[in-house]
Amino acid sequence: MKRLLMFIALLPGAPCVQAEEGDFWYLQTSVYTNHWTNDPDHNNNQELIGLERNWANSLLAGGATFRNSFYQRSYYVYGGKRWESETYPVYAKLTGGLLQGYRGDYQDKIPLNHFGVAPAIIPSVGAHLGRVGAEVVLLGAAAVMINVGLRF
């Protein structure tokens, strides 16, 4: 998947839509994760794939699938807001939504995980150069993750 993203980003004439020009989609994947505690049982390869719709008014909605810290397939569906810098190609983003996938012995590893679904609030900061972007995502008290993506 990572090779596919890079290939698409380098294609001549590939669509390039900047946030200030209007709405765009953002396809992303995780490239690095580090848990705050050094536990050999933690998964640091999330295999995240996410798709997000960003509107010109700075609101956004999206969904992602990934392997959680305990190798379980998980899902995050969310809405949020993006704050773009007027001077530089950087932004802050805050999303809130529902997280599903922490089961069995790990269901109590995230707060308020009732019936297998928990609320989540996830802040991030990012930068973009044309249609290619990168984000640093804070995963609460558990970890930090770096994602790369493509705007189209």
Helices and strands as residue ranges (DSSP letters): H 2-10, G 19-21, E 24-35, E 49-54, E 59-67, E 73-84, E 90-100, G 104-109, E 117-129, E 132-139, E 143-151
